[in-house]
């Protein structure tokens, strides 16, 4: 059994956590802050389809819940699945959002660091949007 290298990327958002969760968990709004989904998502049954440079990927999101869990499984065009853990938690009067990035077996260290930087940029975009007056 092998364990992938992981990195938890997180930041605080000065907005009530339930508001952050409601916005961040809405697949229709995700392309506004998640750069990898810039082409948008379209619903297909219980899943969502994202079209990118590698083709169409299917995304299955955790059901809406009271715990701030926005986990999702991305099925890439080649059939491989990538588990993404995304959580919004209370942090005082605001929120903490955390994404656990797993280094996939085919990723170089440079690719992993680039992916982590992209996730942090996405979370910073979300923060800026939600903290805007």
MODELLER restraints for C-alpha pairs under 7 A, 6 or more apart:
rsr = mdl.restraints
at = mdl.atoms
rsr.add(forms.Gaussian(group=physical.xy_distance, feature=features.Distance(at['CA:4:A'], at['CA:102:A']), mean=6.00, stdev=0.5))
rsr.add(forms.Gaussian(group=physical.xy_distance, feature=features.Distance(at['CA:4:A'], at['CA:103:A']), mean=5.70, stdev=0.5))
rsr.add(forms.Gaussian(group=physical.xy_distance, feature=features.Distance(at['CA:4:A'], at['CA:104:A']), mean=6.79, stdev=0.5))
rsr.add(forms.Gaussian(group=physical.xy_distance, feature=features.Distance(at['CA:5:A'], at['CA:102:A']), mean=5.90, stdev=0.5))
rsr.add(forms.Gaussian(group=physical.xy_distance, feature=features.Distance(at['CA:5:A'], at['CA:103:A']), mean=5.31, stdev=0.5))
rsr.add(forms.Gaussian(group=physical.xy_distance, feature=features.Distance(at['CA:6:A'], at['CA:100:A']), mean=6.66, stdev=0.5))
rsr.add(forms.Gaussian(group=physical.xy_distance, feature=features.Distance(at['CA:6:A'], at['CA:101:A']), mean=5.50, stdev=0.5))
rsr.add(forms.Gaussian(group=physical.xy_distance, feature=features.Distance(at['CA:6:A'], at['CA:102:A']), mean=4.52, stdev=0.5))
rsr.add(forms.Gaussian(group=physical.xy_distance, feature=features.Distance(at['CA:6:A'], at['CA:103:A']), mean=6.05, stdev=0.5))
rsr.add(forms.Gaussian(group=physical.xy_distance, feature=features.Distance(at['CA:7:A'], at['CA:100:A']), mean=5.76, stdev=0.5))
rsr.add(forms.Gaussian(group=physical.xy_distance, feature=features.Distance(at['CA:7:A'], at['CA:101:A']), mean=5.20, stdev=0.5))
rsr.add(forms.Gaussian(group=physical.xy_distance, feature=features.Distance(at['CA:7:A'], at['CA:102:A']), mean=6.68, stdev=0.5))
rsr.add(forms.Gaussian(group=physical.xy_distance, feature=features.Distance(at['CA:8:A'], at['CA:98:A']), mean=6.50, stdev=0.5))
rsr.add(forms.Gaussian(group=physical.xy_distance, feature=features.Distance(at['CA:8:A'], at['CA:99:A']), mean=5.69, stdev=0.5))
rsr.add(forms.Gaussian(group=physical.xy_distance, feature=features.Distance(at['CA:8:A'], at['CA:100:A']), mean=4.42, stdev=0.5))
rsr.add(forms.Gaussian(group=physical.xy_distance, feature=features.Distance(at['CA:8:A'], at['CA:101:A']), mean=6.17, stdev=0.5))
rsr.add(forms.Gaussian(group=physical.xy_distance, feature=features.Distance(at['CA:9:A'], at['CA:98:A']), mean=5.59, stdev=0.5))
rsr.add(forms.Gaussian(group=physical.xy_distance, feature=features.Distance(at['CA:9:A'], at['CA:99:A']), mean=5.24, stdev=0.5))
rsr.add(forms.Gaussian(group=physical.xy_distance, feature=features.Distance(at['CA:9:A'], at['CA:100:A']), mean=6.32, stdev=0.5))
rsr.add(forms.Gaussian(group=physical.xy_distance, feature=features.Distance(at['CA:9:A'], at['CA:120:A']), mean=6.41, stdev=0.5))
rsr.add(forms.Gaussian(group=physical.xy_distance, feature=features.Distance(at['CA:10:A'], at['CA:96:A']), mean=6.87, stdev=0.5))
rsr.add(forms.Gaussian(group=physical.xy_distance, feature=features.Distance(at['CA:10:A'], at['CA:97:A']), mean=5.44, stdev=0.5))
rsr.add(forms.Gaussian(group=physical.xy_distance, feature=features.Distance(at['CA:10:A'], at['CA:98:A']), mean=4.15, stdev=0.5))
rsr.add(forms.Gaussian(group=physical.xy_distance, feature=features.Distance(at['CA:10:A'], at['CA:99:A']), mean=6.29, stdev=0.5))
rsr.add(forms.Gaussian(group=physical.xy_distance, feature=features.Distance(at['CA:11:A'], at['CA:96:A']), mean=5.72, stdev=0.5))
rsr.add(forms.Gaussian(group=physical.xy_distance, feature=features.Distance(at['CA:11:A'], at['CA:97:A']), mean=5.74, stdev=0.5))
rsr.add(forms.Gaussian(group=physical.xy_distance, feature=features.Distance(at['CA:11:A'], at['CA:98:A']), mean=6.81, stdev=0.5))
rsr.add(forms.Gaussian(group=physical.xy_distance, feature=features.Distance(at['CA:12:A'], at['CA:95:A']), mean=5.68, stdev=0.5))
rsr.add(forms.Gaussian(group=physical.xy_distance, feature=features.Distance(at['CA:12:A'], at['CA:96:A']), mean=4.42, stdev=0.5))
rsr.add(forms.Gaussian(group=physical.xy_distance, feature=features.Distance(at['CA:12:A'], at['CA:97:A']), mean=6.42, stdev=0.5))
rsr.add(forms.Gaussian(group=physical.xy_distance, feature=features.Distance(at['CA:13:A'], at['CA:94:A']), mean=5.88, stdev=0.5))
rsr.add(forms.Gaussian(group=physical.xy_distance, feature=features.Distance(at['CA:13:A'], at['CA:95:A']), mean=5.13, stdev=0.5))
rsr.add(forms.Gaussian(group=physical.xy_distance, feature=features.Distance(at['CA:13:A'], at['CA:96:A']), mean=6.11, stdev=0.5))
rsr.add(forms.Gaussian(group=physical.xy_distance, feature=features.Distance(at['CA:13:A'], at['CA:127:A']), mean=5.60, stdev=0.5))
rsr.add(forms.Gaussian(group=physical.xy_distance, feature=features.Distance(at['CA:14:A'], at['CA:94:A']), mean=4.66, stdev=0.5))
rsr.add(forms.Gaussian(group=physical.xy_distance, feature=features.Distance(at['CA:14:A'], at['CA:95:A']), mean=6.44, stdev=0.5))
rsr.add(forms.Gaussian(group=physical.xy_distance, feature=features.Distance(at['CA:14:A'], at['CA:131:A']), mean=6.22, stdev=0.5))
rsr.add(forms.Gaussian(group=physical.xy_distance, feature=features.Distance(at['CA:15:A'], at['CA:94:A']), mean=4.60, stdev=0.5))
rsr.add(forms.Gaussian(group=physical.xy_distance, feature=features.Distance(at['CA:15:A'], at['CA:95:A']), mean=6.25, stdev=0.5))
rsr.add(forms.Gaussian(group=physical.xy_distance, feature=features.Distance(at['CA:15:A'], at['CA:130:A']), mean=6.93, stdev=0.5))
rsr.add(forms.Gaussian(group=physical.xy_distance, feature=features.Distance(at['CA:15:A'], at['CA:131:A']), mean=6.63, stdev=0.5))
rsr.add(forms.Gaussian(group=physical.xy_distance, feature=features.Distance(at['CA:16:A'], at['CA:93:A']), mean=5.82, stdev=0.5))
rsr.add(forms.Gaussian(group=physical.xy_distance, feature=features.Distance(at['CA:16:A'], at['CA:94:A']), mean=4.49, stdev=0.5))
rsr.add(forms.Gaussian(group=physical.xy_distance, feature=features.Distance(at['CA:16:A'], at['CA:95:A']), mean=5.96, stdev=0.5))
rsr.add(forms.Gaussian(group=physical.xy_distance, feature=features.Distance(at['CA:17:A'], at['CA:88:A']), mean=6.55, stdev=0.5))
rsr.add(forms.Gaussian(group=physical.xy_distance, feature=features.Distance(at['CA:17:A'], at['CA:89:A']), mean=6.14, stdev=0.5))
rsr.add(forms.Gaussian(group=physical.xy_distance, feature=features.Distance(at['CA:17:A'], at['CA:90:A']), mean=5.22, stdev=0.5))
rsr.add(forms.Gaussian(group=physical.xy_distance, feature=features.Distance(at['CA:17:A'], at['CA:94:A']), mean=5.53, stdev=0.5))
rsr.add(forms.Gaussian(group=physical.xy_distance, feature=features.Distance(at['CA:17:A'], at['CA:95:A']), mean=4.33, stdev=0.5))
rsr.add(forms.Gaussian(group=physical.xy_distance, feature=features.Distance(at['CA:21:A'], at['CA:68:A']), mean=5.81, stdev=0.5))
rsr.add(forms.Gaussian(group=physical.xy_distance, feature=features.Distance(at['CA:21:A'], at['CA:88:A']), mean=5.84, stdev=0.5))
rsr.add(forms.Gaussian(group=physical.xy_distance, feature=features.Distance(at['CA:23:A'], at['CA:29:A']), mean=6.91, stdev=0.5))
rsr.add(forms.Gaussian(group=physical.xy_distance, feature=features.Distance(at['CA:24:A'], at['CA:30:A']), mean=6.48, stdev=0.5))
rsr.add(forms.Gaussian(group=physical.xy_distance, feature=features.Distance(at['CA:25:A'], at['CA:70:A']), mean=5.82, stdev=0.5))
rsr.add(forms.Gaussian(group=physical.xy_distance, feature=features.Distance(at['CA:27:A'], at['CA:41:A']), mean=6.90, stdev=0.5))
rsr.add(forms.Gaussian(group=physical.xy_distance, feature=features.Distance(at['CA:28:A'], at['CA:41:A']), mean=6.59, stdev=0.5))
rsr.add(forms.Gaussian(group=physical.xy_distance, feature=features.Distance(at['CA:31:A'], at['CA:37:A']), mean=4.80, stdev=0.5))
rsr.add(forms.Gaussian(group=physical.xy_distance, feature=features.Distance(at['CA:31:A'], at['CA:38:A']), mean=4.82, stdev=0.5))
rsr.add(forms.Gaussian(group=physical.xy_distance, feature=features.Distance(at['CA:31:A'], at['CA:40:A']), mean=5.38, stdev=0.5))
rsr.add(forms.Gaussian(group=physical.xy_distance, feature=features.Distance(at['CA:33:A'], at['CA:122:A']), mean=5.64, stdev=0.5))
rsr.add(forms.Gaussian(group=physical.xy_distance, feature=features.Distance(at['CA:33:A'], at['CA:125:A']), mean=5.50, stdev=0.5))
rsr.add(forms.Gaussian(group=physical.xy_distance, feature=features.Distance(at['CA:33:A'], at['CA:126:A']), mean=5.31, stdev=0.5))
rsr.add(forms.Gaussian(group=physical.xy_distance, feature=features.Distance(at['CA:34:A'], at['CA:122:A']), mean=5.06, stdev=0.5))
rsr.add(forms.Gaussian(group=physical.xy_distance, feature=features.Distance(at['CA:35:A'], at['CA:122:A']), mean=6.28, stdev=0.5))
rsr.add(forms.Gaussian(group=physical.xy_distance, feature=features.Distance(at['CA:37:A'], at['CA:50:A']), mean=6.51, stdev=0.5))
rsr.add(forms.Gaussian(group=physical.xy_distance, feature=features.Distance(at['CA:39:A'], at['CA:51:A']), mean=6.47, stdev=0.5))
rsr.add(forms.Gaussian(group=physical.xy_distance, feature=features.Distance(at['CA:40:A'], at['CA:50:A']), mean=6.34, stdev=0.5))
rsr.add(forms.Gaussian(group=physical.xy_distance, feature=features.Distance(at['CA:41:A'], at['CA:48:A']), mean=6.06, stdev=0.5))
rsr.add(forms.Gaussian(group=physical.xy_distance, feature=features.Distance(at['CA:41:A'], at['CA:49:A']), mean=5.45, stdev=0.5))
rsr.add(forms.Gaussian(group=physical.xy_distance, feature=features.Distance(at['CA:41:A'], at['CA:50:A']), mean=4.91, stdev=0.5))
rsr.add(forms.Gaussian(group=physical.xy_distance, feature=features.Distance(at['CA:42:A'], at['CA:48:A']), mean=5.44, stdev=0.5))
rsr.add(forms.Gaussian(group=physical.xy_distance, feature=features.Distance(at['CA:42:A'], at['CA:49:A']), mean=5.28, stdev=0.5))
rsr.add(forms.Gaussian(group=physical.xy_distance, feature=features.Distance(at['CA:42:A'], at['CA:50:A']), mean=6.91, stdev=0.5))
rsr.add(forms.Gaussian(group=physical.xy_distance, feature=features.Distance(at['CA:43:A'], at['CA:49:A']), mean=6.33, stdev=0.5))
rsr.add(forms.Gaussian(group=physical.xy_distance, feature=features.Distance(at['CA:47:A'], at['CA:58:A']), mean=6.51, stdev=0.5))
rsr.add(forms.Gaussian(group=physical.xy_distance, feature=features.Distance(at['CA:47:A'], at['CA:59:A']), mean=5.57, stdev=0.5))
rsr.add(forms.Gaussian(group=physical.xy_distance, feature=features.Distance(at['CA:47:A'], at['CA:60:A']), mean=4.85, stdev=0.5))
rsr.add(forms.Gaussian(group=physical.xy_distance, feature=features.Distance(at['CA:48:A'], at['CA:58:A']), mean=5.69, stdev=0.5))
rsr.add(forms.Gaussian(group=physical.xy_distance, feature=features.Distance(at['CA:48:A'], at['CA:59:A']), mean=5.03, stdev=0.5))
rsr.add(forms.Gaussian(group=physical.xy_distance, feature=features.Distance(at['CA:48:A'], at['CA:60:A']), mean=6.55, stdev=0.5))
rsr.add(forms.Gaussian(group=physical.xy_distance, feature=features.Distance(at['CA:49:A'], at['CA:56:A']), mean=6.35, stdev=0.5))
rsr.add(forms.Gaussian(group=physical.xy_distance, feature=features.Distance(at['CA:49:A'], at['CA:57:A']), mean=5.69, stdev=0.5))
rsr.add(forms.Gaussian(group=physical.xy_distance, feature=features.Distance(at['CA:49:A'], at['CA:58:A']), mean=4.72, stdev=0.5))
rsr.add(forms.Gaussian(group=physical.xy_distance, feature=features.Distance(at['CA:49:A'], at['CA:59:A']), mean=6.17, stdev=0.5))
rsr.add(forms.Gaussian(group=physical.xy_distance, feature=features.Distance(at['CA:50:A'], at['CA:56:A']), mean=5.56, stdev=0.5))
rsr.add(forms.Gaussian(group=physical.xy_distance, feature=features.Distance(at['CA:50:A'], at['CA:57:A']), mean=5.23, stdev=0.5))
rsr.add(forms.Gaussian(group=physical.xy_distance, feature=features.Distance(at['CA:50:A'], at['CA:58:A']), mean=6.44, stdev=0.5))
rsr.add(forms.Gaussian(group=physical.xy_distance, feature=features.Distance(at['CA:51:A'], at['CA:57:A']), mean=6.26, stdev=0.5))
rsr.add(forms.Gaussian(group=physical.xy_distance, feature=features.Distance(at['CA:54:A'], at['CA:77:A']), mean=6.99, stdev=0.5))
rsr.add(forms.Gaussian(group=physical.xy_distance, feature=features.Distance(at['CA:55:A'], at['CA:77:A']), mean=6.06, stdev=0.5))
rsr.add(forms.Gaussian(group=physical.xy_distance, feature=features.Distance(at['CA:56:A'], at['CA:77:A']), mean=5.91, stdev=0.5))
rsr.add(forms.Gaussian(group=physical.xy_distance, feature=features.Distance(at['CA:57:A'], at['CA:74:A']), mean=6.50, stdev=0.5))
rsr.add(forms.Gaussian(group=physical.xy_distance, feature=features.Distance(at['CA:57:A'], at['CA:75:A']), mean=5.54, stdev=0.5))
rsr.add(forms.Gaussian(group=physical.xy_distance, feature=features.Distance(at['CA:57:A'], at['CA:76:A']), mean=4.70, stdev=0.5))
rsr.add(forms.Gaussian(group=physical.xy_distance, feature=features.Distance(at['CA:57:A'], at['CA:77:A']), mean=5.57, stdev=0.5))
rsr.add(forms.Gaussian(group=physical.xy_distance, feature=features.Distance(at['CA:58:A'], at['CA:74:A']), mean=5.68, stdev=0.5))
rsr.add(forms.Gaussian(group=physical.xy_distance, feature=features.Distance(at['CA:58:A'], at['CA:75:A']), mean=5.05, stdev=0.5))
rsr.add(forms.Gaussian(group=physical.xy_distance, feature=features.Distance(at['CA:58:A'], at['CA:76:A']), mean=6.72, stdev=0.5))
rsr.add(forms.Gaussian(group=physical.xy_distance, feature=features.Distance(at['CA:59:A'], at['CA:72:A']), mean=6.52, stdev=0.5))
rsr.add(forms.Gaussian(group=physical.xy_distance, feature=features.Distance(at['CA:59:A'], at['CA:73:A']), mean=5.65, stdev=0.5))
rsr.add(forms.Gaussian(group=physical.xy_distance, feature=features.Distance(at['CA:59:A'], at['CA:74:A']), mean=4.54, stdev=0.5))
rsr.add(forms.Gaussian(group=physical.xy_distance, feature=features.Distance(at['CA:59:A'], at['CA:75:A']), mean=6.33, stdev=0.5))
rsr.add(forms.Gaussian(group=physical.xy_distance, feature=features.Distance(at['CA:60:A'], at['CA:72:A']), mean=5.42, stdev=0.5))
rsr.add(forms.Gaussian(group=physical.xy_distance, feature=features.Distance(at['CA:60:A'], at['CA:73:A']), mean=5.27, stdev=0.5))
rsr.add(forms.Gaussian(group=physical.xy_distance, feature=features.Distance(at['CA:60:A'], at['CA:74:A']), mean=6.61, stdev=0.5))
rsr.add(forms.Gaussian(group=physical.xy_distance, feature=features.Distance(at['CA:61:A'], at['CA:70:A']), mean=6.65, stdev=0.5))
rsr.add(forms.Gaussian(group=physical.xy_distance, feature=features.Distance(at['CA:61:A'], at['CA:71:A']), mean=6.03, stdev=0.5))
rsr.add(forms.Gaussian(group=physical.xy_distance, feature=features.Distance(at['CA:61:A'], at['CA:72:A']), mean=4.28, stdev=0.5))
rsr.add(forms.Gaussian(group=physical.xy_distance, feature=features.Distance(at['CA:61:A'], at['CA:73:A']), mean=6.64, stdev=0.5))
rsr.add(forms.Gaussian(group=physical.xy_distance, feature=features.Distance(at['CA:62:A'], at['CA:70:A']), mean=5.88, stdev=0.5))
rsr.add(forms.Gaussian(group=physical.xy_distance, feature=features.Distance(at['CA:62:A'], at['CA:71:A']), mean=5.47, stdev=0.5))
rsr.add(forms.Gaussian(group=physical.xy_distance, feature=features.Distance(at['CA:62:A'], at['CA:72:A']), mean=5.94, stdev=0.5))
rsr.add(forms.Gaussian(group=physical.xy_distance, feature=features.Distance(at['CA:68:A'], at['CA:87:A']), mean=5.48, stdev=0.5))
rsr.add(forms.Gaussian(group=physical.xy_distance, feature=features.Distance(at['CA:68:A'], at['CA:88:A']), mean=4.71, stdev=0.5))
rsr.add(forms.Gaussian(group=physical.xy_distance, feature=features.Distance(at['CA:68:A'], at['CA:89:A']), mean=6.11, stdev=0.5))
rsr.add(forms.Gaussian(group=physical.xy_distance, feature=features.Distance(at['CA:69:A'], at['CA:86:A']), mean=6.30, stdev=0.5))
rsr.add(forms.Gaussian(group=physical.xy_distance, feature=features.Distance(at['CA:69:A'], at['CA:87:A']), mean=4.74, stdev=0.5))
rsr.add(forms.Gaussian(group=physical.xy_distance, feature=features.Distance(at['CA:69:A'], at['CA:88:A']), mean=6.56, stdev=0.5))
rsr.add(forms.Gaussian(group=physical.xy_distance, feature=features.Distance(at['CA:70:A'], at['CA:85:A']), mean=6.93, stdev=0.5))
rsr.add(forms.Gaussian(group=physical.xy_distance, feature=features.Distance(at['CA:70:A'], at['CA:86:A']), mean=5.04, stdev=0.5))
rsr.add(forms.Gaussian(group=physical.xy_distance, feature=features.Distance(at['CA:70:A'], at['CA:87:A']), mean=5.70, stdev=0.5))
rsr.add(forms.Gaussian(group=physical.xy_distance, feature=features.Distance(at['CA:71:A'], at['CA:84:A']), mean=5.62, stdev=0.5))
rsr.add(forms.Gaussian(group=physical.xy_distance, feature=features.Distance(at['CA:71:A'], at['CA:85:A']), mean=4.47, stdev=0.5))
rsr.add(forms.Gaussian(group=physical.xy_distance, feature=features.Distance(at['CA:71:A'], at['CA:86:A']), mean=5.06, stdev=0.5))
rsr.add(forms.Gaussian(group=physical.xy_distance, feature=features.Distance(at['CA:72:A'], at['CA:83:A']), mean=6.17, stdev=0.5))
rsr.add(forms.Gaussian(group=physical.xy_distance, feature=features.Distance(at['CA:72:A'], at['CA:84:A']), mean=5.30, stdev=0.5))
rsr.add(forms.Gaussian(group=physical.xy_distance, feature=features.Distance(at['CA:72:A'], at['CA:85:A']), mean=6.67, stdev=0.5))
rsr.add(forms.Gaussian(group=physical.xy_distance, feature=features.Distance(at['CA:73:A'], at['CA:81:A']), mean=6.47, stdev=0.5))
rsr.add(forms.Gaussian(group=physical.xy_distance, feature=features.Distance(at['CA:73:A'], at['CA:82:A']), mean=5.61, stdev=0.5))
rsr.add(forms.Gaussian(group=physical.xy_distance, feature=features.Distance(at['CA:73:A'], at['CA:83:A']), mean=4.59, stdev=0.5))
rsr.add(forms.Gaussian(group=physical.xy_distance, feature=features.Distance(at['CA:73:A'], at['CA:84:A']), mean=6.02, stdev=0.5))
rsr.add(forms.Gaussian(group=physical.xy_distance, feature=features.Distance(at['CA:74:A'], at['CA:81:A']), mean=5.54, stdev=0.5))
rsr.add(forms.Gaussian(group=physical.xy_distance, feature=features.Distance(at['CA:74:A'], at['CA:82:A']), mean=5.13, stdev=0.5))
rsr.add(forms.Gaussian(group=physical.xy_distance, feature=features.Distance(at['CA:74:A'], at['CA:83:A']), mean=6.51, stdev=0.5))
rsr.add(forms.Gaussian(group=physical.xy_distance, feature=features.Distance(at['CA:75:A'], at['CA:81:A']), mean=4.42, stdev=0.5))
rsr.add(forms.Gaussian(group=physical.xy_distance, feature=features.Distance(at['CA:75:A'], at['CA:82:A']), mean=6.47, stdev=0.5))
rsr.add(forms.Gaussian(group=physical.xy_distance, feature=features.Distance(at['CA:84:A'], at['CA:100:A']), mean=6.76, stdev=0.5))
rsr.add(forms.Gaussian(group=physical.xy_distance, feature=features.Distance(at['CA:84:A'], at['CA:101:A']), mean=6.90, stdev=0.5))
rsr.add(forms.Gaussian(group=physical.xy_distance, feature=features.Distance(at['CA:85:A'], at['CA:99:A']), mean=5.68, stdev=0.5))
rsr.add(forms.Gaussian(group=physical.xy_distance, feature=features.Distance(at['CA:85:A'], at['CA:100:A']), mean=5.35, stdev=0.5))
rsr.add(forms.Gaussian(group=physical.xy_distance, feature=features.Distance(at['CA:86:A'], at['CA:98:A']), mean=5.73, stdev=0.5))
rsr.add(forms.Gaussian(group=physical.xy_distance, feature=features.Distance(at['CA:86:A'], at['CA:99:A']), mean=4.48, stdev=0.5))
rsr.add(forms.Gaussian(group=physical.xy_distance, feature=features.Distance(at['CA:86:A'], at['CA:100:A']), mean=6.63, stdev=0.5))
rsr.add(forms.Gaussian(group=physical.xy_distance, feature=features.Distance(at['CA:87:A'], at['CA:97:A']), mean=5.64, stdev=0.5))
rsr.add(forms.Gaussian(group=physical.xy_distance, feature=features.Distance(at['CA:87:A'], at['CA:98:A']), mean=5.29, stdev=0.5))
rsr.add(forms.Gaussian(group=physical.xy_distance, feature=features.Distance(at['CA:87:A'], at['CA:99:A']), mean=6.54, stdev=0.5))
rsr.add(forms.Gaussian(group=physical.xy_distance, feature=features.Distance(at['CA:88:A'], at['CA:95:A']), mean=6.52, stdev=0.5))
rsr.add(forms.Gaussian(group=physical.xy_distance, feature=features.Distance(at['CA:88:A'], at['CA:96:A']), mean=5.69, stdev=0.5))
rsr.add(forms.Gaussian(group=physical.xy_distance, feature=features.Distance(at['CA:88:A'], at['CA:97:A']), mean=4.42, stdev=0.5))
rsr.add(forms.Gaussian(group=physical.xy_distance, feature=features.Distance(at['CA:88:A'], at['CA:98:A']), mean=6.52, stdev=0.5))
rsr.add(forms.Gaussian(group=physical.xy_distance, feature=features.Distance(at['CA:89:A'], at['CA:95:A']), mean=5.55, stdev=0.5))
rsr.add(forms.Gaussian(group=physical.xy_distance, feature=features.Distance(at['CA:89:A'], at['CA:96:A']), mean=5.13, stdev=0.5))
rsr.add(forms.Gaussian(group=physical.xy_distance, feature=features.Distance(at['CA:89:A'], at['CA:97:A']), mean=6.33, stdev=0.5))
rsr.add(forms.Gaussian(group=physical.xy_distance, feature=features.Distance(at['CA:90:A'], at['CA:96:A']), mean=6.20, stdev=0.5))
rsr.add(forms.Gaussian(group=physical.xy_distance, feature=features.Distance(at['CA:101:A'], at['CA:116:A']), mean=6.96, stdev=0.5))
rsr.add(forms.Gaussian(group=physical.xy_distance, feature=features.Distance(at['CA:103:A'], at['CA:112:A']), mean=5.90, stdev=0.5))
